[in-house]
Amino acid sequence: MKLLIISSNSPYYEFTGPALGGAEASLRIVAERFAERGHEVHFLTQGNLIGSRNVMHEGVKIHFIPPIRIPGFGLVSDHICKLNKRMYSSLMLREVERIVRENGIEIIHTYVTLPDTHAAAVVGKRYNIPVVQRIAGKKTIQGYLKIEGQDNKERWTFENVDHFLPISEYLKDEFLELMKLKKTEKGFTILEIGMKVPEEKPRPLLKREDGKFIITSVSSFKRYAKRQDIIIDAVEMLSKERKDFRVQFIGSGDNLKALKNAVNRKELDDFVVFRGLCSRSDVIKILKSSHFFVHATESEGLGKAVMESMACGVPVIASDVRAINDYIKDGENGFLAKNYPGSFSDRLSYLMDNFNLAENVSDRAHSYALEHFQSRKNIEKYEKLFSSLVTDQ
């Protein structure tokens, strides 16, 4: 099979620098697992490589397209931003068609609706090849729900994608509601690639650095979903009772500056550190050296970092929301907390005082991850589905 995967945001940190997005990282895993099984895989993404547009890496041929940046000033900056987007969309469309035409691509897999999936759908129609879009978060579904007007790009894209992959039962339910409201029928399959889960559980770091528990949070600092503010408020509550912990945040986003200011204002600099963006390999190393993983959010498509923590054998404390509570069972393979600071602080304080309990739960978390999140097992489901779509086209 000849497969093209598209992601404007690059997961290839070796060439483009650190990146955090779980969806993009999953697309990379899909690409590499297909390549391992002997398929011809192409990956189109944004990069800043000088002197080369193509790189072979882990059996995948990566095609880099440059970002388009025209500086804008004052009142014209909004117009310049729109021009940047139009130019990049046009470049994306040309590159997708070039790769499909030159390599005989048989199926395209995408994530972001615009411009990635739109370009894929345009080329897919021209060359009669199926397009599959991953649905990894509620934001994509909400974008499709807001579609109005027959000439809207999002509407056209939704109508011309051949198959959708919601990655959780929660997103399946949301997607079914979308189809109901749009009065349409669409093919979809619940499917998530997972990750490389070690057969043996990595032992969490039992020795406490400087006598402190290391608590890690990994997620984008997005205003519309993530709730690092709850964790910071929980830290403030804990700091009045104990000093034997430190929380480290990994990630970046539009809410980062505000949260850093909150930490300074609350005088929590001795308890909180912001580590910025890290490569996926560095994230895994950090998780393996953490005592706890904490994740507060209003909604989650599945929770890549939560899954990675379970696979690494790190005890998880996460928000009691779908889709997280679809697979984390409180006290069995992880711990759930309500979305207010007192719930998280109580959970953390209790588990720091009863670390053996947390470690026992993490044993079951690793077993669960090994059964459900192992990418080399899940790729067989992708292969079967994609083959059937190519055959039916």
DOMARVEX-524710 format. One record per residue (C-alpha): x, y, z. Coordinates in steps of 0.5 Angstrom, whole numbers, padded with zeros to 4 digits, always signed. Layout:
% residues N
XYZ...
This chain:
% residues 393
+0000+0000+0000+0002+0007-0002+0000+0012+0004+0001+0019+0005+0000+0022+0012-0001+0030+0013+0001+0034+0019+0002+0042+0018+0005+0041+0025+0011+0037+0025+0012+0031+0030+0019+0030+0027+0023+0034+0032+0030+0031+0030+0029+0036+0024+0024+0042+0026+0025+0042+0034+0021+0040+0040+0014+0039+0039+0008+0037+0044+0002+0035+0040+0000+0028+0042-0004+0028+0035+0002+0029+0031+0006+0024+0035+0001+0019+0034+0001+0020+0026+0008+0019+0026+0007+0013+0030+0002+0011+0025+0007+0012+0019+0013+0008+0022+0009+0002+0024+0006+0002+0017+0013+0003+0014+0016-0003+0019+0010-0007+0015+0013-0006+0009+0009-0001+0006+0011+0005+0002+0010+0011+0007+0010+0019+0005+0009+0024+0011+0008+0031+0009+0009+0037+0014+0012+0044+0015+0019+0045+0016+0025+0050+0016+0030+0045+0013+0036+0048+0008+0038+0045+0002+0033+0039+0002+0026+0038+0002+0026+0030+0003+0029+0026+0008+0028+0019+0009+0027+0017+0017+0025+0010+0020+0023+0008+0013+0019+0014+0012+0020+0019+0007+0019+0026+0010+0017+0032+0005+0018+0038+0008+0015+0045+0006+0017+0052+0008+0013+0056+0013+0010+0062+0010+0011+0068+0014+0010+0075+0011+0011+0081+0017+0005+0085+0018+0005+0091+0022-0001+0095+0025-0008+0096+0022-0005+0091+0016-0003+0085+0020-0010+0082+0020-0010+0082+0013-0003+0079+0012-0005+0074+0017-0010+0072+0012-0005+0072+0006+0000+0068+0010-0006+0063+0011-0008+0063+0003-0001+0062+0001+0000+0056+0005-0006+0053+0003-0004+0054-0004+0003+0051-0003+0000+0045+0001-0005+0043-0004+0000+0043-0010+0005+0039-0005+0000+0034-0004-0002+0033-0011+0005+0033-0013+0007+0027-0008+0000+0023-0010+0002+0024-0018+0009+0022-0017+0009+0017-0012+0002+0013-0014-0001+0014-0007-0007+0010-0006-0010+0013+0001-0009+0019+0005-0009+0020+0012-0010+0027+0016-0011+0031+0022-0012+0038+0022-0019+0040+0018-0015+0046+0014-0011+0046+0010-0009+0039+0011-0015+0035+0010-0018+0040+0005-0012+0039+0001-0013+0032+0001-0020+0032+0000-0019+0036-0007-0013+0032-0009-0017+0025-0007-0023+0027-0011-0018+0029-0017-0015+0022-0017-0020+0018-0014-0017+0016-0008-0020+0015-0001-0018+0020+0005-0019+0019+0012-0019+0024+0018-0017+0023+0025-0022+0026+0030-0017+0027+0036-0021+0032+0040-0028+0036+0041-0025+0042+0037-0025+0039+0030-0032+0037+0031-0034+0043+0034-0031+0046+0028-0036+0042+0023-0042+0044+0027-0041+0051+0026-0041+0050+0018-0046+0055+0015-0047+0056+0007-0046+0052+0001-0039+0055-0001-0036+0054+0006-0029+0050+0006-0030+0046+0012-0037+0044+0009-0034+0042+0003-0029+0038+0007-0033+0034+0011-0038+0032+0005-0032+0029+0002-0028+0026+0007-0029+0018+0006-0028+0016+0013-0027+0019+0020-0023+0016+0026-0025+0018+0032-0020+0016+0037-0025+0014+0043-0032+0012+0045-0033+0019+0047-0031+0022+0041-0035+0017+0037-0041+0019+0041-0040+0027+0039-0039+0025+0032-0045+0021+0032-0049+0027+0034-0045+0031+0029-0048+0027+0024-0055+0027+0027-0055+0035+0026-0052+0035+0019-0057+0030+0017-0052+0026+0014-0049+0019+0014-0041+0018+0014-0036+0012+0015-0033+0012+0022-0028+0007+0026-0026+0008+0033-0019+0007+0032-0012+0010+0036-0005+0008+0035-0003+0008+0042+0005+0008+0043+0011+0003+0044+0009+0000+0051+0015-0003+0054+0014-0011+0056+0016-0010+0063+0014-0004+0067+0019+0001+0068+0020+0002+0075+0018+0009+0077+0024+0014+0081+0023+0012+0088+0029+0016+0091+0026+0023+0092+0031+0028+0089+0033+0033+0095+0027+0029+0099+0022+0032+0094+0016+0028+0090+0017+0030+0083+0010+0031+0080+0009+0032+0072+0004+0035+0068+0005+0035+0060+0000+0039+0056-0001+0045+0051-0003+0051+0055-0010+0052+0051-0015+0057+0054-0021+0053+0051-0019+0046+0055-0013+0045+0059-0014+0047+0066-0007+0048+0069-0010+0054+0073-0013+0048+0078-0006+0045+0079-0003+0051+0081-0009+0053+0086-0008+0046+0088+0000+0047+0089-0002+0053+0093-0006+0049+0098-0001+0044+0099+0005+0049+0100+0001+0051+0106+0002+0044+0109+0008+0041+0106+0014+0042+0103+0016+0036+0100+0014+0036+0093+0016+0040+0086+0011+0041+0080+0014+0041+0073+0010+0043+0067+0012+0041+0060+0008+0045+0054+0007+0052+0051+0001+0055+0049-0003+0062+0049-0004+0061+0056+0003+0060+0059+0004+0067+0060-0002+0068+0065+0000+0062+0069+0007+0064+0070+0005+0070+0072+0000+0067+0077+0005+0063+0080+0010+0069+0081+0004+0072+0084+0002+0067+0089+0010+0066+0091+0010+0059+0089+0017+0059+0085+0020+0054+0090+0014+0049+0088+0013+0050+0081+0018+0050+0074+0016+0051+0067+0020+0047+0062+0017+0049+0056+0017+0045+0050+0020+0038+0050+0021+0032+0044+0017+0026+0045+0023+0022+0047+0025+0027+0053+0018+0027+0055+0018+0020+0056+0025+0020+0060+0022+0026+0064+0016+0021+0066+0020+0016+0068+0023+0020+0073+0017+0023+0076+0013+0020+0082+0006+0022+0079+0003+0025+0073-0002+0030+0074-0007+0032+0069-0013+0037+0069-0017+0039+0063-0025+0041+0061-0025+0036+0056-0020+0031+0052-0020+0027+0046-0017+0021+0049-0010+0024+0053-0004+0022+0050+0000+0024+0056-0004+0020+0060-0003+0014+0056+0004+0015+0056+0005+0016+0064+0001+0009+0065+0005+0006+0060+0011+0008+0064+0009+0006+0070+0007+0013+0073+0001+0014+0078-0004+0018+0074-0008+0023+0078-0013+0026+0072-0020+0030+0071-0026+0026+0072-0028+0027+0065-0029+0023+0059-0026+0020+0055-0021+0020+0061-0026+0016+0065-0027+0011+0060-0021+0008+0061-0018+0010+0068-0022+0007+0073-0021+0011+0080-0016+0007+0085-0015+0001+0080-0011+0003+0074-0010+0011+0076-0014+0016+0080-0019+0021+0078-0020+0028+0081-0026+0033+0081-0024+0040+0077-0023+0044+0083-0016+0045+0087-0018+0042+0093-0020+0035+0090-0013+0035+0086-0009+0037+0093-0013+0032+0097-0011+0026+0092-0004+0029+0092-0003+0029+0099-0006+0022+0100-0002+0019+0095+0005+0022+0097+0003+0019+0104+0001+0013+0101+0006+0012+0095+0006+0004+0096-0001+0005+0094+0000+0009+0088+0006+0004+0086+0001-0002+0086-0004+0002+0082+0001+0004+0077+0003-0004+0076-0005-0005+0073-0004+0002+0069+0002-0001+0066-0002-0008+0064-0008-0004+0062-0003+0000+0057+0000-0006+0055-0006-0009+0053-0010-0003+0050-0005+0002+0047+0001-0002+0044+0002+0001+0037+0005-0006+0034-0002-0009+0036-0006-0003+0034-0003-0002+0027-0006-0009+0024-0013-0005+0025-0011+0001+0021-0008-0004+0016-0014-0008+0015-0018-0002+0015-0014+0002+0010-0013-0004+0005-0021-0005+0005-0022+0003+0004-0017+0002-0002-0020-0004-0005-0027-0001-0005-0025+0006-0008
